[in-house]
Amino acid sequence: MEHGLDLGGAYGTTLGRIKAQGREKARVGMAALMWISHSRRPLQADEICQAIAIRIGSNDLNSDDIPGISTLLGCFQGLATMEKDTSTIRLIHYSLQEYLCTHPDLFDRVHSTMAETCLTYLNFQDFASGSHPDRHSTPFLGYSSIYWGTHMRMELSDHAITYALQLLNQFDGHRSAKTLWKSINGGLPWHRYPGDEPFSALHCISYFGIAEVTNTLIKMKRWDVNKVDRAGTTPLIWAARYGHEEVVRLLLRQKQIQPDQQDAIYGRTALSWAAGNGCEGVVKLFLGPRFVNPKSSGRRWGKVARAMDVLLLGRYVNPDRSCDYGQTPLSWAAENGHEGIVKLLLDRKDVNLDSSSIFGRTPLSLAAENGHERIVKLLLDRKGVSPNGSGELGEPPLSCAAKNGHEGIVKLLLDRKDINPDSSSEFGRTPLSWAAGNGHEGIVKLLLGRRDVNPEIPETTYGQTPLSWATWGGHEGIVKLLLDREDVNPDSSSKFGETPLSRAAENGHEGTVKLLLARKDVNPDSPCKSGRTPFLWAAKNGHEGIVRLLLGRKDVNPKIPDTKYGRTPLSWAAGNGHEGTVKLLLDRKDVNPDSPCKSGRTPLLWAAKNGHEGIVRLLLGRKDVNPEIPDTTCGQTPLSWAAENGHEGTVKLLLDRTDVNPNSLSKLGQTPLSWAAGNGHEGAVKLLLGRKDVNPHSLNNSGETPLVLATQNRHSGVVKLLQARLPPGIK
């Protein structure tokens, strides 16, 4: 029901019309709707056409049975349409999807039918070869290879089992093996993986998790249960990774099983994958008494215990084995919030509760970072878990929680007497610094309520204090909290000499700028190490409101250039196209509108070079602006730069001036026409050739004319314009 209309009744009526179309059209229409509504991904028209042409149990596909796309669309009676760009068939409304999926009487044995269809298709003789398939002739190969097991697991049938065993008996060299492999391994080519072993039938069925077929394959004894595939992954790891408990149980019953093997990509065991993915039932199987090493009971897995396990061919499971990144099963479970699994592992005496990864991350810090409050509490209640982390490399748990705004976890940690509320990582950022920088005001209040928190500690990379980080992010409430403290310096500078005011002005946080300017102990004109004042930052980035605020101060000099490039606030505003800011500055009597930077470029030249026509017009309206000043680097005038970059409007404005030389030469001897012609700017060339005083045949220092430059760069339109200006008889 939607908007008072009985859509269910309308859908039922339309489906009735589909069924009444005639036997073949009705079959095509209903079969297609089944695939569209129950497929695991959207299907294209040619995929559906081929799927509904497959006769379950047949040995080959009869091309005469494949309906045309127009026929297919005609069978839907308007319930489905095809997207032109992708050829994907979609239902007309999401409510139709719900209707089709909640009326089981519409389709018979949906998922088992789909599984049997996929398997029948894959068992056609043409697919036994592992060669690369032709997508045009086999559009259904991709879907059937990737999803037959998914449909089969959802609804098992005897026929599907028979067809699956038929496929798996020839799977090692089958086309679908590569297709499935690429799908589940990110589409990377086979040669990117360390091994050259095949993705076998046992790996495949373990991945899909179909216990009945797995049991049959194991009994056939054709496949080694410990064999790794190209990714160094065993069937047991595949089954455990996706929580296929019955398949894991079958594999663990095998006497020769080695349950603690690690994959070759990440070095993760089956237990590690199960713990990280929240497969609690599977984790319980691995932690069962059969797989406990008697030599390790009650203590850590040391060298002796590991050596014994090797001698016994890996019969036992080490619940504390770390992957290549140093994360243990407990660490993975804590990171991903799987509380039940964390409890199971915490009850083991042979699990290190405070293990650290190669990045210095402990189970506690990972749980804190991801906001898993109950897991944090579980860990904090255990002896041997440090609330401050495991050293200088990783981020302390309190910082992890504060950074990501997990206020409840911050409270839990601050309630500990052994917590260091100012703990920092190797980069020196404290919990307060993270919370202030990321705008978590509640956490900032909690931390500032502690007497043992220093609000002035700068981090070591940039030397920014919590106040500086808060102003950078524009977190006004936090800025106010920090400015209310007597032990916070509102004018502290970073390693680069940037003050909180500079940071706020640079990023356009007007409210924060007002708060800082209200302080008498803030210098509104302090330059950073590159000589940029707060005013210059605001002008450079076009923050007009802040520019107005600062211009209203008598202690702000609006013409101070930076020391790196020698560019004034006006120069930056003009070059970056901030017209409103330029107007404000030009209204000032103490601003030189023609001040050049270190490369000799005036505000006009910067605006002309970058095509900011409105600003060029403003500057040309001034009597004290010289439109002919060339830069000292290239010797190019504003007109030369505008022509080179193809800014037609700016070229026209400059050519309308009587004090602009249209033939000015750069240091390379190039005129504005030469620059425009060489870069193919046809409009600018037309404007310049419209002047009688422009020489179309001028030579640059290399003896090249504009025509030669345009010809070399294959600008045919410009070539035609310049050829028309050649003297008679010259080609």
C-alpha positions in Angstrom: 0.0 0.0 0.0 1.3 3.5 -0.9 -0.4 6.9 -1.0 -3.8 5.1 -0.5 -3.4 3.0 -3.6 -3.7 -0.7 -3.5 -0.5 -1.5 -5.3 -0.7 -5.1 -4.3 -4.0 -5.5 -6.1 -2.6 -3.7 -9.2 0.4 -6.0 -9.2 -1.8 -9.0 -8.9 -3.9 -7.9 -11.8 -0.9 -7.2 -14.0 0.7 -10.6 -13.2 -2.6 -12.2 -14.2 -2.3 -10.5 -17.6 1.3 -11.8 -17.9 0.1 -15.4 -17.2 -2.8 -15.0 -19.7 -0.5 -14.0 -22.6 0.0 -17.5 -23.9 2.1 -20.4 -22.8 5.5 -19.3 -24.0 5.1 -15.5 -23.3 3.8 -16.3 -19.8 6.7 -18.6 -19.1 9.2 -16.0 -20.3 7.6 -13.2 -18.4 7.2 -15.1 -15.0 10.7 -16.7 -15.3 12.3 -13.3 -16.0 10.5 -11.7 -13.0 11.7 -14.5 -10.8 15.3 -13.8 -11.8 15.0 -10.0 -11.5 13.4 -10.2 -8.1 15.6 -12.9 -6.5 19.0 -12.5 -8.2 21.9 -11.5 -5.9 22.8 -8.6 -8.2 21.1 -6.7 -11.0 21.0 -8.6 -14.2 21.5 -7.3 -17.7 19.0 -8.2 -20.5 21.2 -10.7 -22.3 21.9 -12.5 -19.0 18.2 -12.9 -18.3 17.5 -14.0 -21.9 20.1 -16.8 -21.6 19.1 -17.8 -18.1 15.4 -18.4 -19.0 16.4 -20.4 -22.1 18.3 -23.0 -20.1 16.4 -26.2 -19.6 17.5 -27.7 -16.3 19.3 -31.0 -16.7 20.0 -30.5 -20.4 23.5 -30.9 -22.0 23.5 -27.9 -24.2 21.9 -24.6 -24.8 19.5 -24.3 -27.8 20.0 -20.9 -29.3 16.4 -21.0 -30.6 15.1 -21.0 -27.1 16.8 -17.6 -26.3 14.2 -14.8 -26.6 15.1 -11.5 -28.1 15.4 -8.5 -25.8 12.3 -6.8 -27.4 10.3 -10.0 -26.8 11.5 -10.2 -23.2 10.5 -6.6 -22.6 7.1 -7.2 -24.2 6.3 -10.0 -21.8 6.5 -7.8 -18.7 3.3 -5.9 -19.3 5.1 -2.8 -18.0 6.3 -4.3 -14.7 10.0 -4.0 -15.7 12.1 -1.8 -17.9 15.6 -1.7 -19.3 18.2 1.0 -18.5 19.6 2.3 -21.8 23.1 2.9 -20.5 23.7 -0.4 -18.8 21.0 -2.7 -20.4 20.1 -3.7 -16.8 16.5 -4.9 -16.3 14.9 -3.3 -13.3 11.4 -3.5 -11.7 9.3 -0.4 -12.0 9.2 0.2 -8.2 10.8 -1.1 -5.1 7.4 -2.1 -3.7 7.1 -4.6 -6.6 10.3 -6.3 -5.4 8.8 -6.7 -2.0 5.5 -8.0 -3.5 7.3 -10.6 -5.6 9.5 -11.8 -2.7 6.6 -12.1 -0.2 4.4 -14.1 -2.4 6.0 -17.6 -2.5 3.1 -19.0 -4.5 4.2 -17.0 -7.6 7.3 -19.0 -8.2 8.1 -22.6 -7.6 11.3 -23.5 -5.6 12.9 -20.1 -6.4 16.5 -20.6 -5.2 16.9 -24.3 -5.9 15.6 -23.6 -9.4 18.1 -20.8 -9.8 20.9 -23.0 -8.5 20.0 -25.9 -10.8 19.8 -23.5 -13.7 23.2 -22.1 -13.0 24.8 -25.5 -12.5 23.1 -26.9 -15.7 24.6 -24.0 -17.6 28.1 -24.5 -16.1 28.0 -28.2 -16.9 27.7 -27.6 -20.6 30.7 -29.1 -22.4 31.9 -25.7 -23.8 32.9 -24.5 -20.3 35.1 -27.4 -19.3 38.1 -25.6 -20.7 39.8 -22.9 -18.5 40.3 -20.6 -21.5 39.0 -17.0 -21.3 35.3 -16.9 -22.2 33.7 -14.7 -24.8 31.3 -12.4 -22.8 29.1 -11.8 -25.9 28.3 -15.5 -26.4 28.3 -16.5 -22.7 26.7 -13.6 -20.8 25.3 -15.8 -18.1 28.7 -17.3 -17.2 29.7 -14.6 -14.8 26.6 -14.7 -12.7 26.2 -18.5 -12.7 29.9 -19.0 -11.7 29.7 -16.6 -8.7 26.2 -17.2 -7.3 25.3 -20.9 -7.9 26.5 -21.8 -4.4 24.7 -18.9 -2.8 21.3 -19.9 -4.3 22.1 -23.6 -3.4 22.8 -22.7 0.2 19.5 -20.8 0.5 17.5 -23.7 -0.8 19.1 -27.2 -1.3 17.7 -29.8 -3.7 18.9 -33.3 -4.7 19.2 -32.2 -8.3 21.4 -29.3 -7.3 23.7 -31.6 -5.3 24.0 -33.9 -8.3 24.7 -31.0 -10.7 27.2 -29.5 -8.2 29.2 -32.7 -7.9 29.2 -33.0 -11.7 30.7 -29.5 -11.9 33.2 -30.0 -9.1 34.6 -33.2 -10.6 35.9 -31.1 -13.5 36.4 -27.8 -11.5 40.2 -27.5 -11.5 40.3 -26.7 -15.2 36.8 -25.1 -15.5 36.1 -21.6 -16.8 34.0 -20.9 -13.7 36.9 -21.5 -11.4 38.8 -18.4 -12.6 35.6 -16.4 -12.7 34.8 -17.2 -9.1 38.3 -16.7 -7.9 38.6 -13.2 -9.4 35.2 -12.3 -7.8 36.1 -13.3 -4.3 39.7 -12.0 -4.4 39.0 -8.5 -5.6 39.3 -9.2 -9.3 43.1 -9.3 -9.1 44.9 -11.5 -11.7 46.1 -14.9 -10.6 49.8 -13.9 -10.9 49.4 -11.4 -8.1 49.2 -14.2 -5.6 52.2 -16.0 -4.1 51.2 -19.6 -5.0 50.4 -21.4 -8.2 48.0 -24.0 -6.7 44.5 -24.1 -8.1 41.3 -23.0 -6.5 40.1 -26.5 -6.1 36.6 -28.1 -5.8 37.1 -28.4 -2.1 38.1 -24.8 -1.7 35.1 -23.7 -3.8 32.5 -25.7 -1.8 34.1 -24.7 1.5 33.7 -21.0 0.4 30.1 -21.5 -0.4 29.5 -23.5 2.8 27.4 -26.4 1.5 28.0 -29.2 4.0 26.2 -32.0 2.1 28.5 -31.6 -1.0 31.6 -31.0 1.2 31.0 -34.3 3.0 30.8 -36.1 -0.4 34.0 -34.5 -1.7 35.9 -35.4 1.5 34.8 -39.0 1.2 36.1 -39.1 -2.4 39.6 -38.4 -1.0 40.6 -36.7 -4.2 41.5 -33.5 -2.5 44.0 -32.8 0.4 42.1 -31.0 3.1 45.2 -29.0 4.0 46.1 -28.0 0.5 46.4 -24.3 -0.1 45.1 -22.4 -3.1 46.8 -19.5 -5.0 46.2 -17.2 -2.0 47.7 -19.7 0.4 44.3 -20.4 1.8 43.0 -23.8 2.9 39.4 -25.0 2.6 39.1 -24.7 6.4 40.1 -21.0 6.3 37.5 -20.3 3.6 34.7 -22.1 5.6 35.7 -20.4 8.9 36.0 -17.0 7.3 32.4 -17.0 6.2 31.0 -18.7 9.2 30.0 -22.0 7.6 29.9 -23.9 10.9 28.8 -27.3 9.5 31.6 -27.3 6.9 34.1 -26.3 9.5 32.9 -29.2 11.7 33.3 -31.7 8.8 36.8 -30.5 8.1 37.9 -30.6 11.7 36.8 -34.2 12.0 39.5 -35.2 9.5 42.5 -36.8 11.3 45.0 -35.1 9.0 43.5 -31.6 9.4 46.0 -28.9 10.4 43.6 -26.3 11.9 46.2 -23.6 12.6 47.6 -23.0 9.1 48.0 -19.3 8.1 47.0 -17.9 4.7 49.8 -16.5 2.5 48.3 -13.0 2.0 47.7 -11.9 5.6 49.1 -14.6 7.7 45.7 -15.2 9.3 44.5 -18.5 10.6 41.0 -19.9 10.4 40.4 -18.9 14.0 41.6 -15.3 13.2 39.1 -15.0 10.3 36.2 -16.4 12.3 36.9 -14.1 15.2 37.3 -11.0 13.1 34.1 -11.8 11.1 32.0 -12.5 14.2 31.4 -16.3 13.5 31.0 -17.2 17.2 29.9 -20.8 16.6 33.0 -21.5 14.5 35.2 -19.9 17.1 33.8 -22.2 19.7 34.8 -25.2 17.6 38.4 -24.1 17.4 38.5 -23.4 21.1 37.1 -26.8 22.0 39.2 -29.2 24.1 40.3 -31.3 21.2 42.5 -28.5 19.8 44.0 -27.2 23.1 47.7 -27.9 23.3 48.2 -29.7 26.7 51.7 -28.2 26.8 50.4 -24.7 26.7 47.4 -25.0 29.1 47.6 -22.3 31.7 50.4 -20.4 30.1 51.4 -18.6 26.9 52.3 -20.4 23.8 56.1 -20.3 24.1 58.8 -21.8 21.9 58.4 -25.3 23.4 54.7 -25.4 22.8 55.1 -24.2 19.2 57.8 -26.8 18.6 55.6 -29.5 19.9 52.8 -28.4 17.7 55.1 -28.6 14.6 56.2 -32.1 15.6 52.6 -33.2 15.9 51.8 -31.8 12.4 49.9 -28.8 13.6 47.1 -30.6 15.5 46.5 -27.8 17.9 45.1 -24.3 17.6 47.0 -21.4 19.1 44.3 -18.9 20.1 46.9 -16.2 20.4 48.6 -16.5 17.0 49.1 -13.2 15.4 48.8 -12.4 11.7 51.5 -10.6 9.6 50.3 -7.3 11.1 50.6 -8.6 14.6 46.9 -8.8 15.3 45.6 -11.8 17.3 42.1 -13.3 17.1 41.2 -11.3 20.3 42.5 -8.1 18.6 40.3 -8.7 15.5 37.2 -9.5 17.5 37.7 -6.5 19.7 38.2 -4.2 16.7 35.0 -5.4 15.0 32.8 -5.4 18.1 32.1 -9.1 18.4 31.5 -9.2 22.1 30.6 -12.9 22.5 33.9 -13.9 20.8 35.8 -11.5 23.0 34.3 -13.2 26.1 35.3 -16.6 24.8 38.9 -15.5 24.3 39.1 -13.7 27.6 38.3 -16.9 29.4 41.4 -18.5 28.0 44.6 -18.5 30.0 46.8 -18.8 26.9 45.6 -15.5 25.3 47.6 -12.3 25.8 45.0 -9.7 26.6 47.3 -6.8 25.9 49.1 -7.9 22.8 50.3 -5.2 20.4 50.2 -5.2 16.6 53.1 -3.9 14.5 51.3 -0.6 14.6 51.2 -0.6 18.4 47.4 -1.3 18.5 46.1 -3.4 21.4 42.7 -5.0 21.6 41.7 -2.2 24.0 42.8 0.6 21.7 41.0 -1.0 18.7 37.8 -1.4 20.7 38.0 2.1 22.0 38.7 3.6 18.5 35.6 1.9 17.0 33.3 2.7 19.9 32.7 -0.8 21.3 31.9 0.3 24.8 30.9 -3.1 26.2 34.1 -4.7 25.0 36.2 -1.8 26.4 34.5 -2.5 29.8 35.2 -6.2 29.5 38.9 -5.6 28.8 39.3 -3.0 31.6 37.8 -5.4 34.1 40.7 -7.9 33.4 44.1 -7.8 35.0 47.0 -7.4 32.7 45.2 -4.9 30.4 46.9 -1.5 30.4 44.5 1.4 30.0 47.3 3.5 28.6 48.3 1.2 25.7 51.4 -0.7 25.1 54.1 1.8 24.3 54.9 4.9 22.2 54.2 3.5 18.8 50.4 3.1 18.9 47.7 5.6 19.8 46.7 5.2 23.5 43.1 3.9 24.0 42.0 7.3 25.4 43.2 9.1 22.4 41.5 6.6 20.1 38.2 7.1 21.9 38.6 10.9 22.1 39.6 11.2 18.5 36.4 9.5 17.3 34.0 11.1 19.8 33.2 8.0 21.9 32.2 9.8 25.0 31.1 6.8 27.0 34.4 5.1 26.5 36.3 8.2 27.5 34.4 8.3 30.7 35.2 4.6 31.4 38.9 5.3 30.8 39.0 8.5 32.9 37.4 6.6 35.8 40.6 4.5 36.1 43.1 5.7 38.7 46.0 4.4 36.6 45.0 6.4 33.4 47.2 9.0 32.0 44.8 11.6 30.6 47.7 13.3 28.8 49.1 10.2 27.2 50.3 10.7 23.6 51.5 8.7 20.6 54.8 9.1 18.8 53.3 12.1 17.1 52.6 13.8 20.4 48.9 14.4 20.1 47.1 14.1 23.4 43.5 13.0 23.9 42.5 16.7 24.3 44.3 17.6 21.1 42.3 15.0 19.2 39.0 15.9 20.7 39.5 19.6 20.2 40.6 19.1 16.6 37.7 16.9 15.7 35.0 19.0 17.4 34.0 16.6 20.2 32.9 19.2 22.7 31.6 16.9 25.4 34.9 15.1 25.5 36.8 18.3 25.7 34.7 19.3 28.7 35.4 16.0 30.4 39.2 16.4 29.9 39.3 20.0 30.9 37.5 19.1 34.1 40.6 17.1 35.1 43.4 18.9 37.0 46.0 16.5 35.5 45.3 17.6 31.9 47.6 20.1 30.4 45.6 22.1 27.7 48.8 23.6 26.2 50.7 20.5 25.1 51.6 20.9 21.4 51.9 17.9 19.1 55.3 17.2 17.7 54.6 17.2 14.0 53.3 20.8 13.5 53.6 22.1 17.0 49.9 22.9 17.2 48.2 23.2 20.6 44.6 22.0 21.2 43.4 25.6 20.7 45.2 25.8 17.3 43.5 22.5 16.2 40.1 23.7 17.3 40.5 27.0 15.4 41.7 25.1 12.3 38.5 23.1 12.4 36.2 26.0 13.3 34.9 24.4 16.4 33.6 27.5 18.0 32.2 26.0 21.2 35.6 24.3 22.0 37.5 27.5 21.2 35.4 29.3 23.7 36.0 26.6 26.3 39.8 26.8 25.8 39.9 30.6 25.7 38.1 30.7 29.1 41.1 29.0 30.6 43.8 31.1 32.1 46.5 28.5 31.3 45.8 28.6 27.5 47.9 30.9 25.4 45.5 32.3 22.7 48.4 33.5 20.6 50.7 30.4 20.6 52.5 29.7 17.4 53.1 26.4 15.6 56.5 25.2 14.2 55.6 27.2 11.1 54.7 30.3 13.1 51.0 30.1 12.6 48.8 31.3 15.4 45.2 30.2 16.2 44.0 33.4 14.5 46.0 32.5 11.4 44.4 29.0 11.3 40.9 30.4 11.7 41.4 33.2 9.1 42.9 30.7 6.6 40.0 28.4 6.8 37.2 31.0 6.9 35.9 30.4 10.4 34.4 33.9 11.0 32.9 33.2 14.4 36.2 31.8 15.7 38.0 34.9 14.3 35.6 37.1 16.3 36.3 35.2 19.5 40.0 35.6 19.1 39.9 39.3 18.1 37.9 40.0 21.2 41.1 39.1 23.2 43.6 41.9 24.0 46.4 39.3 24.1 46.0 38.2 20.5 48.2 39.9 17.9 45.9 40.3 14.8 48.9 41.0 12.5 51.4 38.3 13.5 53.1 36.7 10.4 54.0 33.1 10.1 57.4 31.9 9.0 56.5 32.5 5.4 55.4 36.0 6.3 51.7 35.5 5.9 49.5 37.4 8.3 46.0 36.4 9.3 44.8 39.1 6.9 46.8 37.8 4.0 45.4 34.2 4.6 41.8 35.5 4.6 42.4 37.6 1.5 44.2 34.8 -0.3 41.3 32.4 0.3 38.5 34.8 -0.3 37.0 34.9 3.1 35.3 38.3 2.7 33.7 38.5 6.1 37.0 37.9 7.9 38.7 40.5 5.6 36.1 43.0 6.7 36.6 42.2 10.3 40.4 42.6 10.1 40.2 45.8 8.0 38.2 47.3 10.7 41.2 47.0 13.0 43.7 49.8 13.2 46.4 47.4 14.2 46.1 45.4 10.9 48.3 46.3 8.0 46.6 45.3 4.7 49.6 45.6 2.5 52.2 43.4 4.2 53.5 40.9 1.5 54.6 37.4 2.4 58.3 36.7 2.5 58.3 33.7 0.3 56.9 35.2 -2.9 56.6 38.9 -2.0 52.9 38.9 -2.8 50.5 41.3 -1.0 47.0 40.4 0.1 45.7 42.2 -3.0 48.0 40.2 -5.2 46.7 36.9 -3.8 43.1 38.0 -3.9 43.4 39.2 -7.6 45.3 36.0 -8.7 42.7 33.7 -7.0 39.7 35.5 -8.4 38.2 36.9 -5.1 36.5 39.9 -6.6 34.7 41.1 -3.4 38.0 41.1 -1.5 39.7 43.0 -4.3 37.0 45.7 -4.1 37.5 46.0 -0.4 41.2 46.5 -0.8 41.0 48.9 -3.7 38.8 51.1 -1.5 41.7 51.5 0.8 44.0 54.5 0.3 46.9 52.7 1.9 46.9 49.8 -0.6 49.1 50.0 -3.7 47.1 48.5 -6.6 50.2 48.0 -8.7 52.7 46.4 -6.2 54.7 43.7 -7.9 55.8 40.5 -6.2 59.3 39.0 -6.3 58.8 37.8 -9.9 57.6 41.3 -10.9 54.0 40.3 -11.4 51.4 42.9 -10.4 47.9 42.2 -9.2 46.7 43.0 -12.7 49.1 40.6 -14.3 48.0 37.8 -11.9 44.3 38.4 -12.6 44.9 38.6 -16.4 47.1 35.4 -16.3 44.4 33.5 -14.5 41.4 34.9 -16.5 39.6 36.8 -13.7 37.8 39.2 -16.0 35.9 41.1 -13.4 39.0 41.8 -11.4 40.9 42.9 -14.5 38.1 45.4 -15.2 38.3 46.7 -11.6 42.0 47.3 -11.8 41.9 48.8 -15.3 39.4 51.3 -13.9 42.2 52.7 -11.7 44.4 55.5 -13.0 47.3 54.3 -10.8 47.5 50.9 -12.5 50.0 50.4 -15.3 48.7 47.7 -17.7 52.0 47.3 -19.4 54.3 46.2 -16.6 56.0 42.9 -17.6 57.1 40.3 -15.1 60.8 39.9 -14.5 60.9 36.1 -15.0 59.5 35.8 -18.5 59.2 39.4 -19.6 55.5 38.9 -20.3 52.9 41.7 -19.9 49.3 41.1 -18.7 48.1 41.0 -22.4 50.8 38.4 -23.2 49.7 36.1 -20.3 46.0 36.5 -21.1 46.7 35.6 -24.8 48.9 32.6 -23.9 46.2 31.2 -21.6 43.3 32.0 -24.0 41.3 34.4 -21.8 39.4 36.1 -24.6 37.4 38.5 -22.4 40.6 39.7 -20.7 42.4 40.1 -24.0 39.6 42.2 -25.3 39.6 44.5 -22.2 43.4 45.0 -22.6 43.2 45.6 -26.4 40.6 48.3 -25.8 43.2 50.3 -24.0 45.3 52.8 -25.9 48.3 52.3 -23.5 48.7 48.6 -24.2 51.2 47.5 -26.8 49.7 44.5 -28.7 53.2 43.6 -30.0 55.1 43.5 -26.8 57.9 41.0 -26.8 58.7 38.5 -24.0 62.2 37.4 -23.1 61.8 34.6 -25.7 60.9 37.2 -28.3 57.3 36.1 -28.5 54.4 38.5 -29.0 50.9 38.0 -27.5 49.9 36.7 -31.0 52.7 34.1 -30.9 51.6 32.8 -27.5 48.0 32.6 -28.5 48.8 30.9 -31.8 51.2 28.4 -30.3 48.6 27.3 -27.8 45.7 27.1 -30.2 43.5 29.9 -28.7 41.5 30.7 -31.8 39.3 33.4 -30.2 42.3 35.3 -28.9 44.1 35.1 -32.3 41.0 36.6 -34.0 41.0 39.5 -31.5 44.7 40.2 -32.1 44.4 39.9 -35.9 41.6 42.4 -35.7 44.1 45.0 -34.8 45.9 46.8 -37.7 49.0 47.3 -35.6 49.5 43.6 -34.8 52.3 42.1 -36.8 51.2 38.6 -37.8 54.6 37.6 -39.1 56.8 38.5 -36.1 59.8 36.2 -35.4 60.6 35.0 -31.9 64.2 34.3 -30.8 64.1 30.9 -32.5 63.0 32.5 -35.8 59.5 31.1 -35.6 56.4 33.0 -36.7 53.0 32.6 -35.1 52.0 30.5 -38.2 55.0 28.2 -37.7 54.1 27.8 -34.0 50.4 27.0 -34.8 51.5 24.6 -37.5 53.9 22.7 -35.3 51.3 22.3 -32.6 48.6 21.3 -35.2 46.1 24.0 -34.4 44.4 23.9 -37.8 41.8 26.7 -37.0 44.6 29.1 -36.1 46.6 28.1 -39.1 43.8 29.0 -41.4 43.4 32.4 -39.8 47.1 33.2 -40.1 47.4 31.8 -43.7 44.7 34.3 -44.7 47.1 37.1 -43.6 50.0 35.8 -45.8 51.1 38.1 -48.7 49.7 37.1 -52.1 51.6 34.2 -53.8 53.0 32.8 -50.5 51.8 29.4 -49.2 
